[in-house]
Amino acid sequence: MASATFTVQQDTALTNSHFTLSVAQTASLRSQLKSQRGILNSNNIKQLCAQLNVSDDVLLQGLVPLASEYAVAPVSDFHVGAIVKALDEKGEVNFYFGANVEFDHQALSLVVHAEQSAINNAWLNGAKKIVKIAISDAPCGYCRQFMNELADAKEFDILLPDQQFKLAELLPHSFGPTDLGNEFSLFNPKPQQGNFSAEDLDETLARFALNAYVPYSQNFSAVKISTFSDGDFYGSYAENAAYSPSLSPLQSALSQFFLAGLSFNESTVKGITLLETAGRENQSQVAKAVLASFTHLPALKVISAPLK
């Protein structure tokens, strides 16, 4: 069955060509990232830059190895990390971490790539504009296509350990939202005017579903993972013009869950709920396939609600 956690080396220091942290400093930063669910806010970044006497771009690239530690990779054993540098609604810089998540004994297409994870983290947590994304390894074609759905696809920089690119250099002659007649994009979605017509819906779950980016299927959907003592984790459905790189709401929520440093098992998980748009449902079988990688979890609760 799938590995439900990851291994973090709590007694090691972060040392690379960008800067060096002591064992204690690294442990403190790991703890901070876990408690903040894979996000460093503007104040965190300013403090670290002052402490290390580096720019935020140097800090961005130097922290990528920590992002890789959050990977769950039982199939490939290949740990990839990514960090999105993005602006929030106040125009302040935040770092959003991400790592790959794999599911043993399931179709490889169900995995979450590190770039998807970091972008998803930024999207779910209110980022408005992506400026840069730093990655531990070159993005695969799947991730380049996923990034091509972003509102800032032509603008942001892709930082690799020794190189820097624009997406157009890595994905020439691309196929994207406008090729399907979609004037909107991820981080610039069509305003949602409707609401779900159902009683006793979790308001937060409904909000994440309504914020889903679903221009192709119109299945506004989201997942809530409830835990016994670590709060709730939500994920929204994010579609892609090429369809395959779409990120399911459960994948989205699980990525957030693992960035908090939690183990996905019966001791932690209290409940899992999927909300879909009635008449547009397409996520329950995908969710069940992903959850089949794990044992002794609560049964998936599926809610189908009409939009009004």
C-alpha positions, 0 to 999 in steps of 0.5 A, spaced: 500 500 500 502 507 499 506 510 503 502 515 507 508 519 510 515 522 508 521 522 512 524 528 514 531 529 517 530 533 523 538 532 525 541 535 519 542 542 517 540 546 510 547 547 506 547 549 499 551 554 494 546 559 496 546 559 504 547 555 510 543 554 516 545 551 523 542 544 525 537 548 530 535 553 525 533 548 520 529 544 525 526 551 527 524 552 519 522 545 518 517 546 524 515 553 522 513 550 515 509 544 518 505 549 522 504 554 516 502 548 512 508 549 507 507 557 506 512 562 508 509 569 509 512 576 507 514 577 514 517 570 515 521 572 508 524 578 510 526 576 517 530 570 513 533 575 508 535 579 513 538 574 518 542 570 512 543 577 508 541 574 502 535 577 497 528 573 496 530 570 490 536 567 493 532 565 499 527 562 494 532 557 491 536 555 497 529 553 500 527 548 495 531 542 498 526 543 504 520 543 499 523 536 497 522 533 504 515 533 503 515 529 497 511 522 498 514 518 493 513 510 494 513 509 486 519 513 484 523 514 490 524 521 486 523 527 491 521 533 487 520 540 491 518 546 488 516 553 491 512 559 488 514 566 489 507 569 488 504 576 490 498 576 495 492 581 495 496 586 498 501 585 493 506 582 498 511 576 496 509 569 499 513 563 498 508 557 497 511 550 497 510 544 494 512 536 493 510 530 489 505 525 491 504 518 489 499 513 490 502 506 490 498 500 486 494 506 482 495 509 475 501 513 475 496 519 472 493 520 479 500 523 482 501 530 484 507 533 481 511 538 485 510 544 481 502 542 481 503 542 488 506 549 489 501 552 484 495 549 488 498 551 494 498 558 492 492 558 488 488 555 494 491 560 499 489 566 495 495 568 491 493 573 486 500 573 481 505 568 480 512 571 479 517 565 479 517 558 481 523 555 483 524 547 482 529 542 484 529 539 477 527 541 470 519 540 469 516 535 465 512 536 459 506 534 464 507 540 468 509 545 463 502 544 460 499 545 467 503 551 468 500 553 461 493 554 464 496 560 469 494 567 468 501 569 468 504 563 464 507 568 459 510 572 465 513 568 470 520 565 471 522 558 472 528 557 476 532 551 476 538 549 480 543 552 474 538 555 469 532 560 468 527 560 463 520 563 461 515 558 460 515 559 452 522 557 452 520 550 455 513 549 451 514 552 444 508 552 440 503 551 446 496 549 446 492 552 452 485 555 454 484 560 448 485 554 443 478 551 446 475 558 446 476 559 454 478 567 455 479 565 463 485 561 466 487 559 472 488 565 477 483 569 473 477 564 473 470 566 470 466 569 476 461 564 479 455 568 481 451 561 483 450 558 489 449 550 491 442 549 493 442 544 498 441 544 506 446 543 511 452 544 507 459 545 510 460 553 508 467 552 507 467 546 503 462 550 498 466 556 498 472 552 495 467 548 490 465 554 488 472 557 487 474 551 483 477 552 476 472 548 471 471 551 465 471 545 461 466 540 465 463 545 469 463 541 475 464 545 481 467 541 486 472 540 492 474 535 498 474 536 505 479 532 509 477 532 517 482 530 522 482 529 529 486 534 532 490 538 526 484 541 523 481 541 516 484 541 509 480 543 503 482 542 495 479 545 489 478 542 482 483 545 477 482 543 470 486 544 464 485 545 456 489 538 455 485 535 460 490 530 463 494 535 467 487 537 471 488 536 478 482 533 482 479 536 488 482 530 492 489 530 489 489 538 491 486 537 498 491 531 499 497 535 497 495 540 502 495 535 507 502 532 506 505 539 506 502 540 514 507 534 515 501 529 517 501 522 516 494 519 512 492 514 516 486 512 521 489 515 527 489 522 523 484 522 518 477 523 521 473 524 515 473 525 507 468 529 503 467 530 496 462 535 494 460 535 486 455 539 482 449 535 480 449 533 473 456 534 472 459 529 477 466 526 474 470 526 481 467 520 485 471 514 481 477 518 481 477 519 489 475 512 490 481 510 486 486 514 490 483 512 496 484 505 495 491 506 496 490 507 503 487 502 508 483 503 514 480 510 512 473 512 513 469 511 507 468 517 502 462 521 503 460 524 496 455 530 496 451 532 489 448 538 490 445 543 484 447 550 483 442 555 483 
